[in-house]
Amino acid sequence: MSNIHVIDHPLVQHKLTLMRRKDASTNSFRRLLGELATLMAYEVTRDMPLSDIEIETPLETMTGKVIDGKKLVLVSILRAGNGFLDGMLDVVPGARVGHIGLYRDPATLQPVEYYFKMPSGMNERDVIVVDPMLATGNSASAALARLKQTRPRSIKFVCLLAAPEGIATLQAAHPDVPIYTSAIDRQLDEHGYILPGLGDAGDRIFGTK
């Protein structure tokens, strides 16, 4: 599991615990997710490439380092991934945004794509895929396979919670993609929910249940 990165910063763990509480309101859950996404973004972007530019300080000219946010693409797996976007964009406001829409076929239980929209020039871009829950891993695996068809420069997968089953699925299909998460929970239940988890992230973000 060398490409699994658990972000265990005390602030991350504190906010995650508050989100897990069943009595957390929609407003509170959404706000905490945005704050967590911002905190996690610092770790996920730690190795982003830098370039030198010349600037003038109030005292003299110097060479400073900057990241090229326009080369970064944040890809949301709809719909819950959208809850991650704003917090990440607070850190890298110049990033482009892509979307992948998937649903699970009730007969085959396999993910079916219904929407795919990416920026141009993906072969020159670094991609961070965001989805709060890595449960079975089937949707994430399908999303990464679809993304790889655009031949991006690199891909990372970021989730709030991961189940061992989802990690195993994703690593088997995409061993080259590092996974960033704030916690690895115990297991999935018979309905594919993460235990102890925090419930359905999409419903809790958007107040639809």
C-alpha positions as CSV (number, residue, x, y, z in Angstrom):
1,M,0.0,0.0,0.0
2,S,2.9,2.3,-0.7
3,N,0.7,4.6,-2.9
4,I,-1.9,5.1,-0.1
5,H,-1.5,8.5,1.7
6,V,-3.5,8.9,4.9
7,I,-3.7,12.6,5.8
8,D,-3.7,12.5,9.6
9,H,-3.2,16.1,10.5
10,P,-5.0,16.9,13.7
11,L,-7.3,19.5,12.1
12,V,-8.3,17.0,9.4
13,Q,-9.1,14.3,12.0
14,H,-11.0,16.8,14.2
15,K,-13.2,18.0,11.4
16,L,-13.8,14.5,10.1
17,T,-15.1,13.4,13.5
18,L,-17.5,16.3,13.5
19,M,-18.8,15.3,10.0
20,R,-19.4,11.7,11.0
21,R,-21.9,12.7,13.7
22,K,-25.4,11.7,12.6
23,D,-26.8,15.0,14.0
24,A,-24.5,17.2,11.9
25,S,-26.7,19.5,9.9
26,T,-26.5,19.8,6.1
27,N,-25.0,23.3,6.5
28,S,-22.4,22.1,9.0
29,F,-21.6,19.0,6.9
30,R,-21.1,21.0,3.8
31,R,-19.0,23.6,5.5
32,L,-16.8,21.0,7.2
33,L,-16.3,19.2,3.9
34,G,-15.1,22.4,2.3
35,E,-12.7,23.1,5.1
36,L,-11.4,19.5,4.9
37,A,-10.9,19.7,1.2
38,T,-8.8,22.8,1.6
39,L,-6.7,21.2,4.3
40,M,-6.2,18.0,2.2
41,A,-5.4,20.1,-0.9
42,Y,-2.2,21.3,0.7
43,E,-0.9,17.7,1.1
44,V,-2.2,16.5,-2.3
45,T,-0.5,19.4,-4.1
46,R,2.8,19.2,-2.1
47,D,4.8,17.9,-5.1
48,M,3.3,20.1,-7.8
49,P,6.0,21.4,-10.2
50,L,7.2,25.0,-9.8
51,S,8.6,27.4,-12.3
52,D,10.7,30.6,-11.9
53,I,9.4,34.0,-12.7
54,E,11.0,37.4,-12.2
55,I,9.1,39.9,-10.0
56,E,9.8,43.2,-8.3
57,T,9.5,43.6,-4.5
58,P,9.2,47.1,-3.0
59,L,13.0,47.0,-2.7
60,E,14.5,45.0,-5.7
61,T,14.0,42.6,-8.5
62,M,14.1,38.9,-7.6
63,T,13.3,35.4,-9.0
64,G,10.4,33.7,-7.3
65,K,8.7,30.3,-7.7
66,V,5.1,29.9,-8.8
67,I,2.8,26.9,-9.7
68,D,0.9,26.9,-12.9
69,G,-2.6,26.3,-11.7
70,K,-3.8,26.3,-15.3
71,K,-2.0,23.0,-15.8
72,L,-4.0,21.4,-13.0
73,V,-7.5,19.8,-13.5
74,L,-9.8,19.0,-10.6
75,V,-12.1,16.2,-11.8
76,S,-15.3,15.7,-9.8
77,I,-17.1,12.4,-9.9
78,L,-20.7,13.5,-9.8
79,R,-22.5,14.3,-7.7
80,A,-20.8,14.1,-4.4
81,G,-17.4,15.1,-5.8
82,N,-18.7,18.6,-6.2
83,G,-18.6,19.0,-2.4
84,F,-14.8,18.8,-2.6
85,L,-14.4,21.3,-5.4
86,D,-14.7,24.7,-3.7
87,G,-12.3,23.8,-0.9
88,M,-9.7,22.6,-3.4
89,L,-10.2,25.7,-5.7
90,D,-9.6,28.0,-2.7
91,V,-6.0,26.6,-2.7
92,V,-5.5,26.5,-6.5
93,P,-8.0,29.0,-8.0
94,G,-6.5,28.8,-11.4
95,A,-7.2,25.1,-11.8
96,R,-9.6,23.9,-14.5
97,V,-12.5,21.6,-13.6
98,G,-13.8,18.5,-15.3
99,H,-16.8,16.3,-14.5
100,I,-17.6,12.6,-14.8
101,G,-21.1,11.4,-14.3
102,L,-21.6,7.7,-13.4
103,Y,-24.6,5.7,-12.1
104,R,-24.8,2.1,-11.1
105,D,-26.9,-0.2,-13.3
106,P,-29.3,-1.9,-11.0
107,A,-29.2,-5.2,-13.0
108,T,-25.4,-5.5,-13.5
109,L,-24.3,-3.3,-10.6
110,Q,-21.7,-1.9,-13.0
111,P,-21.0,1.8,-13.4
112,V,-22.5,3.5,-16.5
113,E,-21.2,6.8,-17.8
114,Y,-23.8,9.5,-18.5
115,Y,-21.6,12.6,-18.6
116,F,-18.0,13.4,-19.4
117,K,-16.5,16.9,-19.9
118,M,-12.8,17.8,-19.6
119,P,-10.7,20.8,-20.5
120,S,-8.7,20.7,-23.7
121,G,-5.0,19.7,-23.8
122,M,-5.3,17.0,-21.2
123,N,-2.0,15.5,-22.2
124,E,-0.3,18.5,-20.7
125,R,-2.2,18.5,-17.5
126,D,-2.0,17.0,-14.0
127,V,-5.4,15.6,-12.7
128,I,-6.7,15.3,-9.2
129,V,-9.9,13.2,-9.1
130,V,-12.2,14.0,-6.1
131,D,-15.0,11.8,-4.7
132,P,-15.8,11.8,-0.9
133,M,-16.2,8.0,-0.6
134,L,-14.1,5.2,-1.9
135,A,-16.5,2.3,-1.1
136,T,-16.6,-0.6,-3.6
137,G,-14.2,1.3,-5.9
138,N,-16.1,0.4,-9.0
139,S,-17.1,3.9,-10.0
140,A,-13.7,5.3,-9.2
141,S,-12.0,2.6,-11.2
142,A,-14.3,3.3,-14.2
143,A,-13.7,7.0,-13.9
144,L,-9.9,6.6,-13.9
145,A,-10.1,4.2,-16.9
146,R,-12.1,6.8,-18.8
147,L,-9.7,9.6,-17.8
148,K,-6.7,7.7,-18.9
149,Q,-8.1,7.7,-22.5
150,T,-7.3,11.5,-22.5
151,R,-3.7,10.7,-21.6
152,P,-3.1,13.3,-18.8
153,R,0.4,13.9,-17.5
154,S,-0.5,12.4,-14.0
155,I,-3.5,11.4,-12.0
156,K,-4.2,11.4,-8.2
157,F,-7.3,10.2,-6.5
158,V,-8.6,12.0,-3.4
159,C,-11.4,10.8,-1.1
160,L,-12.6,11.7,2.4
161,L,-13.0,8.1,3.5
162,A,-11.9,4.8,2.0
163,A,-12.9,1.2,2.6
164,P,-10.3,-1.6,2.3
165,E,-12.4,-3.2,-0.4
166,G,-12.4,0.0,-2.5
167,I,-8.7,0.4,-2.1
168,A,-8.1,-3.1,-3.2
169,T,-10.3,-2.6,-6.3
170,L,-8.7,0.6,-7.3
171,Q,-5.1,-0.6,-6.7
172,A,-5.8,-3.8,-8.8
173,A,-7.1,-1.7,-11.7
174,H,-4.9,1.3,-11.4
175,P,-1.7,0.6,-9.4
176,D,-0.1,3.7,-10.8
177,V,-2.6,6.1,-9.2
178,P,-1.8,7.3,-5.7
179,I,-4.8,7.5,-3.3
180,Y,-5.1,10.3,-0.7
181,T,-7.7,9.9,2.1
182,S,-8.3,11.2,5.6
183,A,-9.2,7.7,7.0
184,I,-9.4,4.0,6.1
185,D,-12.5,2.6,7.7
186,R,-13.2,-0.9,8.7
187,Q,-15.3,-2.5,5.9
188,L,-18.4,-2.2,3.7
189,D,-21.9,-3.4,4.8
190,E,-24.1,-5.5,2.7
191,H,-25.4,-2.4,0.8
192,G,-22.0,-1.1,0.0
193,Y,-21.9,1.6,2.6
194,I,-18.6,2.3,4.5
195,L,-18.5,1.3,8.2
196,P,-18.4,3.2,10.5
197,G,-18.5,5.8,7.7
198,L,-20.7,8.9,7.7
199,G,-23.7,7.8,5.6
200,D,-24.4,8.8,2.0
201,A,-22.1,11.8,1.4
202,G,-24.2,13.1,-1.5
203,D,-27.4,13.1,0.5
204,R,-25.7,14.8,3.4
205,I,-24.0,17.5,1.2
206,F,-27.1,18.4,-0.7
207,G,-29.8,17.7,2.0
208,T,-31.6,15.2,-0.2
209,K,-32.4,12.7,2.5
